[in-house]
């Protein structure tokens, strides 16, 4: 289990219920089996003594296998040291985003448990490629860098993508084009507000698209982003007609929303001159 987030909270009602639903995968397992779990998710860590199969917990703050000395750059992706039950060693992962350290840790644990060597695990990690619309770096026709993360979105992944934008956009003019996060139910306004505020601290321009644009905007205003730098559109089609003139003076642009928003249409407009 790589993470306990709040995706699908509309259907499950709470983060604790999401954790319980994910942990149903452990129910058929006995003491001879292995569960690889995220120690940074308190919902998992706090019940570790009740879990029947053998466990290996991974994380950045605690666990049987932990990451430290994390480095991230535009060329090499991630480099970090691990320490704990497999000893101390260094791994490299050609992916952006600090959040991918934990994803790599999960894979490293599985590799060691399956009898692979450090060298074999490292070779596998170096072959990683992100699928389409998952933190893909593209170039707009007017020269700006694009982070296309339009495949899906949750509050946690929104913040991770915004952190990446902040890292890659230091000293540059940054824009974010954000669409609705779906399946948040009664928590929708709260989480869209929170992401809007988070974005205000990391971007110079915010374009919000969908049904929760006012929540994005209210959060951004509380985060002290100037109202003249916030644009709202009800539909992707409306945004598509205006987006170029809003962002053409920006150096780097993040595009992200839930799958149902189909925000990749905006990326296509930015990449190809219409």
C-alpha positions in Angstrom: 0.0 0.0 0.0 1.8 3.1 -1.2 -0.3 5.8 0.4 -3.5 6.6 2.3 -4.8 9.8 0.6 -8.3 11.2 0.3 -9.2 10.2 -3.2 -12.8 8.7 -3.3 -13.6 10.3 0.1 -17.0 11.1 -1.4 -17.9 7.4 -1.4 -16.0 6.2 1.7 -16.6 9.2 4.0 -13.3 9.5 5.8 -9.6 8.9 5.5 -9.9 6.1 8.1 -12.5 4.4 6.0 -10.3 4.7 2.9 -7.5 3.0 5.0 -9.8 0.3 6.0 -10.9 -0.3 2.4 -7.3 -0.5 1.2 -6.4 -2.8 4.0 -9.1 -5.3 2.9 -6.3 -6.6 0.6 -4.6 -8.0 3.6 -7.6 -10.1 4.8 -6.7 -13.3 3.0 -3.1 -13.1 4.0 -1.5 -15.2 6.8 1.8 -15.0 8.7 3.7 -16.5 5.9 2.8 -13.6 3.6 4.3 -10.1 3.3 2.7 -6.7 3.3 4.7 -3.7 2.2 3.2 -0.6 3.7 3.8 3.2 4.0 5.0 4.1 7.5 4.4 7.8 6.8 0.6 7.1 6.6 -0.4 7.2 10.2 -3.5 5.2 9.4 -1.3 2.2 8.6 1.5 2.8 11.1 -0.9 3.1 14.0 -2.4 -0.4 13.5 0.9 -2.2 12.7 0.6 -4.4 15.7 -2.8 -5.8 14.5 -1.6 -6.8 11.0 -1.4 -10.5 10.6 1.1 -11.0 7.7 4.8 -10.1 8.0 5.2 -6.4 7.3 8.0 -4.2 6.0 7.2 -0.5 6.5 8.9 2.1 4.3 9.0 5.9 4.7 10.9 9.1 4.9 10.2 9.8 8.6 10.0 6.3 10.0 9.8 2.6 9.1 12.0 -0.5 8.6 13.4 1.1 5.4 13.9 4.9 5.4 15.1 7.4 2.9 17.5 10.3 3.7 19.8 12.8 1.9 17.2 13.2 -0.9 18.4 15.2 -3.9 16.3 16.2 -6.9 17.4 17.9 -10.1 16.2 18.6 -13.6 18.7 16.2 -15.2 19.0 13.1 -13.0 15.7 13.1 -11.3 15.9 11.7 -7.7 18.9 10.4 -5.7 18.6 9.3 -2.1 20.1 7.0 0.5 18.2 4.2 2.2 19.0 2.8 5.6 17.3 0.2 7.9 16.8 -3.5 7.5 18.7 -3.8 4.2 21.7 -1.7 5.2 22.7 1.6 3.8 23.0 2.3 0.1 22.2 4.9 -2.6 19.6 4.7 -5.3 18.8 6.9 -8.3 15.3 7.2 -9.9 14.8 9.1 -13.2 11.5 10.6 -12.1 10.6 14.1 -10.9 8.9 14.9 -7.6 9.9 14.2 -4.0 6.7 12.1 -3.6 8.2 9.5 -5.9 10.8 8.7 -3.3 8.2 6.7 -1.3 7.0 5.0 -4.5 10.5 3.9 -5.2 11.0 2.7 -1.6 8.0 0.4 -2.0 9.6 -1.1 -5.2 13.0 -1.4 -3.5 11.5 -3.4 -0.6 9.7 -5.7 -3.0 12.9 -6.2 -5.0 14.9 -7.2 -1.9 12.1 -9.5 -0.6 12.1 -11.2 -4.0 15.8 -11.9 -3.8 17.1 -9.2 -6.2 20.5 -7.5 -5.6 21.0 -3.8 -5.2 22.4 -3.6 -8.7 19.4 -5.4 -10.2 16.9 -3.2 -8.4 18.9 -0.1 -9.5 18.8 -1.2 -13.2 15.0 -1.7 -12.9 14.5 1.8 -11.4 16.6 3.4 -14.1 14.3 2.0 -16.8 11.3 3.7 -15.3 9.2 5.9 -17.6 6.1 7.8 -16.6 2.9 7.2 -18.6 1.3 9.8 -20.7 -0.1 12.9 -18.8 1.7 11.9 -15.6 4.3 14.7 -14.7 5.4 14.8 -18.4 7.6 17.7 -19.4 6.7 19.2 -22.7 7.4 22.5 -24.6 4.8 25.0 -25.6 4.9 26.5 -29.1 5.8 29.9 -27.6 8.7 28.5 -25.6 7.3 27.9 -22.1 8.0 24.6 -20.3 4.8 22.6 -19.5 4.3 20.1 -16.7 1.5 17.9 -18.1 0.0 16.1 -15.1 -3.5 16.2 -16.5 -4.3 12.5 -16.1 -5.8 12.7 -12.6 -5.8 14.8 -9.4 -6.4 14.6 -5.7 -5.5 17.2 -3.0 -2.3 15.3 -2.2 -1.2 14.9 -5.8 -2.1 18.5 -6.5 0.2 19.7 -3.8 3.0 17.3 -4.9 2.7 18.7 -8.5 2.7 22.3 -7.2 5.9 21.6 -5.2 7.5 20.3 -8.3 6.4 23.5 -10.2 7.9 25.6 -7.4 11.2 23.6 -7.5 11.5 23.8 -11.3 10.2 27.3 -11.5 12.6 29.1 -9.2 13.2 32.6 -10.6 10.7 32.1 -13.4 7.2 33.2 -14.0 4.9 30.3 -13.1 1.3 29.6 -14.1 -1.0 26.8 -12.9 -4.0 25.6 -14.9 -6.1 23.6 -12.4 -9.4 21.8 -12.9 -11.9 20.1 -10.6 -10.8 17.3 -8.2 -13.7 14.8 -8.4 -15.2 12.4 -5.8 -14.5 14.6 -2.8 -18.2 15.0 -1.9 -19.0 17.3 1.0 -15.3 18.1 1.3 -15.0 19.5 -2.2 -15.1 23.2 -1.4 -12.7 22.7 1.5 -10.1 20.9 -0.5 -10.3 23.1 -3.6 -9.9 26.1 -1.3 -6.8 24.5 0.3 -5.2 23.8 -3.1 -6.0 27.3 -4.3 -4.2 28.7 -1.2 -1.3 26.3 -1.7 -1.0 27.3 -5.4 -0.9 31.0 -4.5 2.4 30.5 -2.7 4.0 28.8 -5.7 2.6 30.4 -8.8 2.2 33.9 -10.3 -0.9 33.1 -12.4 -3.8 30.8 -11.6 -6.4 29.6 -14.1 -9.2 27.5 -12.5 -11.6 25.5 -14.7 -14.8 23.7 -13.7 -17.4 23.7 -11.0 -15.1 24.7 -8.0 -13.4 27.7 -9.5 -14.7 30.0 -6.8 -13.2 27.8 -4.1 -9.9 27.7 -5.9 -10.1 31.5 -6.2 -11.0 32.1 -2.6 -8.1 30.0 -1.4 -5.7 31.8 -3.8 -6.9 35.2 -2.6 -6.3 34.1 1.0 -2.9 33.1 -0.1 -2.3 36.6 -1.2 -2.3 36.0 -5.0 -3.4 39.2 -6.7 -7.0 39.0 -8.0 -5.8 40.3 -11.4 -3.7 37.1 -11.7 -6.6 34.7 -11.1 -8.9 33.6 -14.0 -11.9 31.3 -13.8 -13.7 29.4 -16.5 -16.7 27.0 -16.2 -15.7 24.8 -19.0 -12.5 23.6 -20.7 -13.8 25.0 -24.0 -14.1 28.5 -22.4 -10.6 28.3 -21.0 -9.2 27.0 -24.3 -10.3 30.2 -26.0 -8.4 32.5 -23.6 -5.5 30.5 -22.2 -2.8 31.5 -24.7 -3.1 35.2 -24.1 -3.1 34.6 -20.3 0.1 32.4 -20.1 2.1 33.4 -23.2 4.5 35.5 -21.0 5.0 32.6 -18.5 8.1 30.5 -18.4 6.6 27.3 -16.9 3.1 26.0 -16.7 1.5 23.2 -14.7 -1.7 21.6 -16.1 -3.6 19.3 -13.6 -7.1 18.1 -12.9 -9.2 14.9 -12.4 -9.5 12.6 -15.4 -13.1 13.6 -16.0 -12.1 17.2 -16.7 -10.1 16.2 -19.8 -7.7 19.0 -19.2 -5.2 17.5 -21.7 -7.1 19.5 -24.3 -5.5 22.6 -22.8 -2.0 21.0 -23.0 -2.6 20.2 -26.7 -3.4 23.9 -27.3 -0.3 25.0 -25.5 1.9 22.6 -27.4 0.5 23.1 -30.9 -0.3 26.5 -32.4 -3.9 26.4 -33.4 
